[in-house]
């Protein structure tokens, strides 16, 4: 196994996932704002699942997407 190649490929994958995920979230927020289905002050629970079948890896990460800072008025 080539540790350097593994590290590079993991970083490339995570960068692609990060950039693509951010773009999709931003598009969804913009569409919901335009449709009037959200006010723009909400927080949304978020969950991402990483699956690599060949390694039998299936792990979920949970967090929160906030549209305003915690100190924002309701």
MDAnalysis code that builds the backbone (N, CA, C; Angstrom):
import MDAnalysis as mda
import numpy as np

u = mda.Universe.empty(222, n_residues=74, atom_resindex=np.repeat(np.arange(74), 3), trajectory=True)
u.add_TopologyAttr("name", ["N", "CA", "C"] * 74)
u.add_TopologyAttr("resid", np.arange(1, 75))
u.add_TopologyAttr("resname", ["UNK", "UNK", "UNK", "UNK", "UNK", "UNK", "UNK", "UNK", "UNK", "UNK", "UNK", "UNK", "UNK", "UNK", "UNK", "UNK", "UNK", "UNK", "UNK", "UNK", "UNK", "UNK", "UNK", "UNK", "UNK", "UNK", "UNK", "UNK", "UNK", "UNK", "UNK", "UNK", "UNK", "UNK", "UNK", "UNK", "UNK", "UNK", "UNK", "UNK", "UNK", "UNK", "UNK", "UNK", "UNK", "UNK", "UNK", "UNK", "UNK", "UNK", "UNK", "UNK", "UNK", "UNK", "UNK", "UNK", "UNK", "UNK", "UNK", "UNK", "UNK", "UNK", "UNK", "UNK", "UNK", "UNK", "UNK", "UNK", "UNK", "UNK", "UNK", "UNK", "UNK", "UNK"])
u.atoms.positions = np.array([
    [0.847, -1.191, 0.000],
    [0.000, 0.000, 0.000],
    [0.887, 1.247, 0.000],
    [0.459, 2.240, -0.771],
    [1.195, 3.497, -0.852],
    [0.448, 4.522, 0.012],
    [0.996, 4.818, 1.189],
    [0.349, 5.741, 2.132],
    [0.127, 7.121, 1.530],
    [1.084, 7.590, 0.742],
    [0.953, 8.922, 0.144],
    [-0.209, 8.953, -0.856],
    [-0.310, 7.924, -1.689],
    [-1.409, 7.852, -2.655],
    [-2.749, 7.758, -1.937],
    [-2.811, 6.975, -0.875],
    [-4.041, 6.873, -0.083],
    [-4.438, 8.236, 0.463],
    [-3.491, 8.931, 1.059],
    [-3.760, 10.247, 1.642],
    [-4.232, 11.231, 0.580],
    [-3.588, 11.241, -0.577],
    [-3.967, 12.159, -1.657],
    [-5.368, 11.848, -2.153],
    [-5.673, 10.573, -2.352],
    [-6.992, 10.223, -2.875],
    [-8.090, 10.509, -1.861],
    [-7.818, 10.318, -0.581],
    [-8.806, 10.663, 0.457],
    [-9.060, 12.163, 0.451],
    [-7.995, 12.945, 0.401],
    [-8.143, 14.403, 0.398],
    [-8.911, 14.903, -0.832],
    [-8.638, 14.330, -1.993],
    [-9.354, 14.715, -3.212],
    [-10.837, 14.385, -3.085],
    [-11.127, 13.199, -2.568],
    [-12.519, 12.787, -2.390],
    [-13.231, 13.720, -1.424],
    [-12.611, 13.996, -0.274],
    [-13.242, 14.855, 0.725],
    [-13.415, 16.283, 0.214],
    [-12.473, 16.779, -0.568],
    [-12.608, 18.119, -1.138],
    [-13.789, 18.158, -2.096],
    [-13.922, 17.143, -2.956],
    [-15.036, 17.070, -3.895],
    [-16.357, 16.995, -3.134],
    [-16.418, 16.175, -2.101],
    [-17.645, 16.048, -1.308],
    [-17.967, 17.378, -0.626],
    [-16.970, 18.017, -0.054],
    [-17.186, 19.279, 0.650],
    [-17.686, 20.377, -0.271],
    [-17.035, 20.545, -1.401],
    [-17.416, 21.601, -2.342],
    [-18.797, 21.317, -2.927],
    [-19.026, 20.081, -3.352],
    [-20.317, 19.727, -3.946],
    [-21.448, 19.820, -2.930],
    [-21.205, 19.372, -1.709],
    [-22.226, 19.438, -0.665],
    [-22.582, 20.881, -0.337],
    [-21.588, 21.741, -0.220],
    [-21.846, 23.147, 0.078],
    [-22.688, 23.771, -1.025],
    [-22.346, 23.485, -2.262],
    [-23.087, 24.027, -3.399],
    [-24.551, 23.569, -3.357],
    [-24.785, 22.305, -3.082],
    [-26.148, 21.775, -3.036],
    [-26.951, 22.381, -1.884],
    [-26.318, 22.563, -0.737],
    [-27.006, 23.179, 0.408],
    [-27.361, 24.624, 0.075],
    [-26.420, 25.363, -0.498],
    [-26.682, 26.759, -0.865],
    [-27.825, 26.862, -1.872],
    [-27.856, 25.963, -2.866],
    [-28.944, 25.956, -3.846],
    [-30.287, 25.667, -3.178],
    [-30.302, 24.699, -2.263],
    [-31.551, 24.338, -1.583],
    [-32.055, 25.487, -0.720],
    [-31.144, 26.173, -0.029],
    [-31.529, 27.321, 0.798],
    [-32.080, 28.435, -0.094],
    [-31.396, 28.736, -1.180],
    [-31.857, 29.796, -2.088],
    [-33.232, 29.468, -2.652],
    [-33.449, 28.222, -3.050],
    [-34.743, 27.822, -3.607],
    [-35.846, 27.916, -2.560],
    [-35.552, 27.505, -1.335],
    [-36.553, 27.569, -0.265],
    [-36.870, 29.017, 0.101],
    [-35.862, 29.878, 0.100],
    [-36.098, 31.298, 0.359],
    [-36.965, 31.905, -0.739],
    [-36.638, 31.587, -1.981],
    [-37.396, 32.129, -3.117],
    [-38.841, 31.618, -3.102],
    [-39.032, 30.376, -2.694],
    [-40.378, 29.800, -2.643],
    [-41.159, 30.261, -1.417],
    [-40.447, 30.885, -0.477],
    [-41.097, 31.356, 0.736],
    [-41.386, 30.260, 1.748],
    [-40.734, 29.121, 1.604],
    [-40.976, 28.018, 2.537],
    [-40.119, 28.098, 3.793],
    [-39.113, 28.983, 3.777],
    [-38.321, 29.263, 4.978],
    [-38.161, 30.771, 5.094],
    [-37.906, 31.219, 6.329],
    [-37.747, 32.654, 6.576],
    [-36.298, 33.116, 6.431],
    [-35.371, 32.186, 6.569],
    [-33.960, 32.553, 6.493],
    [-33.304, 32.691, 7.845],
    [-34.018, 32.329, 8.889],
    [-33.460, 32.411, 10.251],
    [-33.391, 31.038, 10.904],
    [-33.788, 30.003, 10.173],
    [-33.877, 28.663, 10.736],
    [-32.521, 28.001, 10.931],
    [-32.578, 26.917, 11.681],
    [-31.473, 25.972, 11.795],
    [-32.027, 24.613, 11.403],
    [-31.212, 23.837, 10.713],
    [-31.657, 22.537, 10.244],
    [-30.692, 21.452, 10.689],
    [-31.198, 20.388, 11.296],
    [-30.318, 19.258, 11.576],
    [-29.860, 18.664, 10.242],
    [-28.626, 18.231, 10.190],
    [-28.085, 17.662, 8.956],
    [-27.373, 16.357, 9.274],
    [-27.428, 15.451, 8.329],
    [-26.776, 14.155, 8.498],
    [-26.107, 13.773, 7.185],
    [-24.873, 13.323, 7.275],
    [-24.116, 12.876, 6.108],
    [-23.667, 11.447, 6.403],
    [-23.810, 10.580, 5.414],
    [-23.390, 9.195, 5.573],
    [-22.240, 8.908, 4.624],
    [-21.191, 8.326, 5.167],
    [-20.036, 7.904, 4.373],
    [-20.096, 6.393, 4.252],
    [-20.130, 5.927, 3.021],
    [-20.196, 4.488, 2.791],
    [-19.106, 4.079, 1.810],
    [-18.322, 3.101, 2.205],
    [-17.334, 2.488, 1.324],
    [-17.565, 0.986, 1.440],
    [-18.346, 0.471, 0.498],
    [-18.789, -0.922, 0.578],
    [-17.619, -1.902, 0.660],
    [-16.580, -1.674, -0.126],
    [-15.442, -2.585, -0.145],
    [-14.693, -2.666, 1.167],
    [-14.869, -1.652, 2.022],
    [-14.227, -1.644, 3.346],
    [-15.230, -1.934, 4.465],
    [-16.479, -2.174, 4.055],
    [-17.559, -2.383, 5.019],
    [-17.649, -1.204, 5.989],
    [-17.495, -0.014, 5.434],
    [-17.571, 1.225, 6.214],
    [-18.892, 1.904, 5.927],
    [-19.629, 2.190, 6.963],
    [-20.899, 2.900, 6.853],
    [-21.054, 3.699, 8.136],
    [-20.735, 4.991, 8.061],
    [-20.743, 5.833, 9.257],
    [-21.489, 7.124, 8.963],
    [-22.273, 7.561, 9.950],
    [-23.057, 8.792, 9.800],
    [-22.440, 9.904, 10.634],
    [-22.498, 11.109, 10.095],
    [-22.041, 12.304, 10.794],
    [-23.237, 13.232, 10.905],
    [-23.452, 13.785, 12.079],
    [-24.594, 14.669, 12.287],
    [-24.119, 16.037, 12.727],
    [-24.859, 17.045, 12.303],
    [-24.522, 18.410, 12.658],
    [-25.721, 19.306, 12.455],
    [-25.446, 20.584, 12.276],
    [-26.512, 21.567, 12.147],
    [-26.113, 22.606, 11.109],
    [-27.071, 22.990, 10.275],
    [-26.882, 24.066, 9.312],
    [-27.712, 25.251, 9.829],
    [-27.038, 26.336, 10.188],
    [-27.705, 27.530, 10.720],
    [-27.707, 28.629, 9.670],
    [-28.845, 29.257, 9.492],
    [-28.953, 30.350, 8.533],
    [-28.702, 31.701, 9.179],
    [-28.736, 31.756, 10.484],
    [-28.434, 32.969, 11.258],
    [-27.574, 32.556, 12.436],
    [-26.859, 33.517, 12.992],
    [-26.072, 33.237, 14.176],
    [-26.968, 32.906, 15.367],
    [-26.415, 32.288, 16.346],
    [-27.179, 31.879, 17.539],
    [-27.801, 33.068, 18.260],
    [-27.200, 34.251, 18.144],
    [-27.699, 35.417, 18.860],
    [-28.737, 36.203, 18.070],
    [-29.105, 35.714, 16.896],
    [-30.061, 36.454, 16.050],
    [-31.456, 36.450, 16.665],
    [-32.156, 37.526, 16.459],
    [-33.521, 37.622, 16.965],
    [-34.431, 36.688, 16.177],
    [-35.437, 36.082, 16.831],
    [-36.328, 35.153, 16.137],
    [-37.232, 35.833, 15.137],
])
